[in-house]
Amino acid sequence: MPVRTDAPPVTLPAAAPGLLGRIVYRLLPVRRRVLLENLRIVYGEDAPPGRLRLLAEAFYGHLARSLIECAMLPWLSARKKASLVRIENGEAVAHAAAERKGILILTGHFGNWEVAPLLGIARLPLYRGRFHFVRRPIRARWIERLVTRRFHAAGIHVIPKKGSLERILERLAAGDIVVFILDQHASPKDGVEVEFFGRKASTLRSLAVIALATGAPVVPAACFREPGGGHVLRFEDPLPAVDVEDADEAIRTRTLQYNRALEQLILRHPEQWFWIHRRWKEERLRARRSRRRKRLAAQEKLP
């Protein structure tokens, strides 16, 4: 893989990784190789290994705390749930709603994405029942039922990704809010390859297509955990519209804009993004195919 020359500095979390992060890093290193590869892609091959390791430990500590919070959520009182998440810049949603075209939320796997968004949206009573998450169902049915029940209990609707276009357009026409999770690998038929942290990554084109077709504003949003243990759901101001005449180029340009917005959100709290996803899968596949072709070519040259 090429070495990045424009990599951002390695920013560490405000708090130390803690004992929990160090233990998980050593004893339960889920996809640790993928995590470290992704960190080197973002921060460059020349990033200090010790600082990358501290960041990796902080990520595992965050992930472990998130799982504990998910398990404890049903046992929390309504008062505790209401105080667990605060909203930042909720005005961005109100301003976007004033356009009367519906709202598209751009987000990813930030903070404790299974807890904070649900409790945070519950603190926006004006929009109760108007949030719709576009998501791919989890293969394990019992987990999918549990997750869906949590969404519905928070007054949030779920739109299955497959065949979702008509329903999304209906909800936008009604002035509702549709949430797109855009930080994971997209299949070739669903994605467009644009840069993400300096590397080409297949990214869902659907958000750009719908934004172009409807004119609905795109509002970036992210959750993150604060040092004291509480959570924040923060909305950013709507992204400026990018007008390009060619349809394919317009989709590519807007999708690149969305990736740039996600990059900024990730770098604010880097330990709280889902680093163990194989985000740059197409590049790895191309590299693997290239190595295979070279190996076969070398074999053919043998006497």
N, C-alpha and C positions, 0 to 999 in steps of 0.2 A: 504493500500500500504506500502511496506517496506521503511524504512528510509534510505536515502543515507548517506554513511559515507565518500564518496570521492567527495562531491559536490564542485564545484568551488566557489571562493569567489564572492560575489555579486558586480559586477562592474557597476557603474553608468555612464551615459553619461557625456561627457565633459561639456555640458551645462545643466542648471537646466530644469526641465520639462516645466516650463513656465505656464502662465495663461491658455492657450488653452488646454494643457494636463490635468490640474486640473479640468477644466470645463467639458471636455468630460468624464473624469473618474467619475465625480459625476452625471452628467445629462444624458449622452448618453453612458452608459457602455456596449457596445456591447460585449456579451460573457465574461463579467468580471469574472465570476466564473471559466470559462475554463482557462482564462488568469492566474489567481492566482494559480490554480491547477498546470498548466504547469510550472510556475515559481518555485513552491515548489518542483516539480519533479526534475528540473534542479539544483536548488540551495540548496535543502535539506529542510526538515521540520523544522530544527532549524535555518534557515536563519532569520535575523531580519525583522519582519513584516513591520517596517517603511521603510526599504531600499527596500523591495519588492514593497511597494506601490509607492515609488518614481520612481522605474523602470517601474511600470505599468502606471503611469501618463505620463512618458516620451514616452512610447510606444503609448498611445492614442494621444499625441500631434504630434508625428511623423506621425501616420496614418491620422490624420486630415489634416496636411500639405500636405501629399501625394495626398489626394483627391482634395484639392484646386489646386495643381500643375497640376493634370490631367485635371481639368476643364479649366485651363488657357492655357494649351499647344497650342490649335489651334490659339490662339491670339498672340502668341509670334512671333517675327521676326526671320528670318533665322539666323541672326547674334546672337541674344540672345540664340537661341537653340544651336548653335555651341559652345557657350562659357559656357553652363550650365553644361556640363559633361567633365571631363578629364579622360584620360586613365592612368592606372598604370600597369607597367610590361607587356606591350603589346608584349615584346620580347618573352614571354612564348608561345604565339600563333605562332610566326614565327619559333621558335625552334621545336615546335610540328609539324608544317606543313612540316618541312624539312624531316620528316620520310616518307612522301608520303603515308600515310595510312588513311588520313582524320583525323579529330579531334573530340573528344567527350568532350563537356563542361559539367561539373558537377556544378549545382547551385541550388538555392532555392529562397524563397520569401524574398529577402533582400532589404533594402532601399526602394526607390520608384521603384518597379520592373515593373511598367507600363510605366514609362517615361525614367529612366536613361539608361536601356539597349538599347532602341531604338536609343536615341540620341548618346550614346557612340559608338555603332557599326557603326553609320554613320560617325564617325571620324576615321574609319579604311577603307579607300577607296580601299586598296588592296584586301579586303575581301567582298566588296559590292556584294550582290546577292549570297553569299556563306554560309550565316548563315541560319540554319533551326531549328526552335523551335518545339519540340515534345510537344504537349499539348492537353488536353481534352477540347472540345468545351464547352463554357458557355451555360447553359440551356436557358437563356434569349436570344433569337435570335438577337434582336436589339443591345444588348451589344456585342454579339459575332461578329456581322458585323462591329461594331465600332472598336473593338480591332483588328480584322483582317485587316481592312483598315489601321490602324496605323502601323502595322507590314509591310505591303506591301509598304506603303509610305516611310518607312525607308530602303527599299531594303532587307527586311528579309522575308523568306518564313516560312510558318506554315505547319507542318505535323500533321494531326489529329492522336491522339494516337492509336485509334482502327485500326488494320490492317496495322500498320506502318512499320513493319520489312523490307519488300522488298524495300520500298522507302529509308529507312535509309541506308541499305546496298549499294544501288545505289549511294547515295550522298557521302558516305564515300569512295567508290571506285573511285569517281570523284575527291577526295581530298577536299571535302567540310567540313563544321563544323556543327555538330549536337548538339543541346543544350537539356539536360535533366534536368528537375526540380524534385529533388529527396527528398524534405523535407516534403512530405505529406503522409498520411496513404495510404497504398496499400491494395487492396482486397486480400483475401487469395489465390486466383488463380494466381494473378499477383505478389505477394510479397513473401519475405523471412523474417522471424523474426530474427533480429539481434539487438544488443544493440544500443541505441541512448540516450546519457546522462545517461547511467547506467540502463536503462529500455529496455526490449524487445519491439521493434516496427516493425510492418510490413512495409517493404521497397521494392520499386519496384526492381525486379531482372533484368529487361531488360538491364540496363546500363552494369551490370557485364557480362551478357550473350553476348552482342554485343562486348564489349571490349575483351573478351576472344576469340571470334570467328574471329575478324578482326585484333587484335593487335593494334588498333588505340589508341593513347595516350589519357589519361583522364586528362583534365585541369580544376581544380576548379576555380570558378569565383564568384564574388559578387559585388553588388552595395551598396554604403552607402552615406548618406547625410553628408556634412561637416558643421561645425558650421556657416560658412558664408552664407549658403544656396545653394551652388553648390553641385554637385554630383561627385562621383568617380566610375568608372568601373574598377575593379582590377582583373587581371588574376594572378593565382598562377602557380608555376612551375608544370609540369606534375607529376602525382603521380607515384611512382615506381611500376613496375609490380610485382604482387605477384603470384608465380607459385605454384600450388597445384595439385597433380595428380588426385585426385577424383573430378569429375565434379561438384557434388553438393556442396562439401566443398569449391571448388574454387569460386563458385558463392557466397556462404555465406561469405567467407573471404574477397573477393573484396567489397561486399556490406557493410560489417562492416568497411572496410577502407574508403569508401565513406562517411559513417556516421561520422567517426572520423574527416574527413576533413571539413564536414559541421559544426560540433561542434566548431571547431576552428574559422571558419568564423563568427558564431553566437556570440561567446564570445567577439569578437573584438568590436562589436557595438550591444550589446544585445537589446537595445531599438528599433532596426530597423529590427527585425525579426518578422514574422507573428505568434505571440504567441497565437492567438485565434483559431487556427486550432486544432482539436482533434487528435493530433499526435499519442498518445498512446491508440488508440481506442480498440485494441484487449485486452489489459490488463484490461481496464475498463469493457469490455464485459465479460471477464472471471470472474472478481470479482463480477459482477452482477449475473452471472449464479451460482456462488458459494453461494452467499447469498440466491438465490432463492432455491437451493437444500437444504441448511440448514434449511430454513423456512419450506419447505415441509416435511423434515424429522422430524422436531419438531412437526408439525401438526399430522403426522402419529402416533406419540407416545402418543398423547393426548387420554384419555379414551373416 
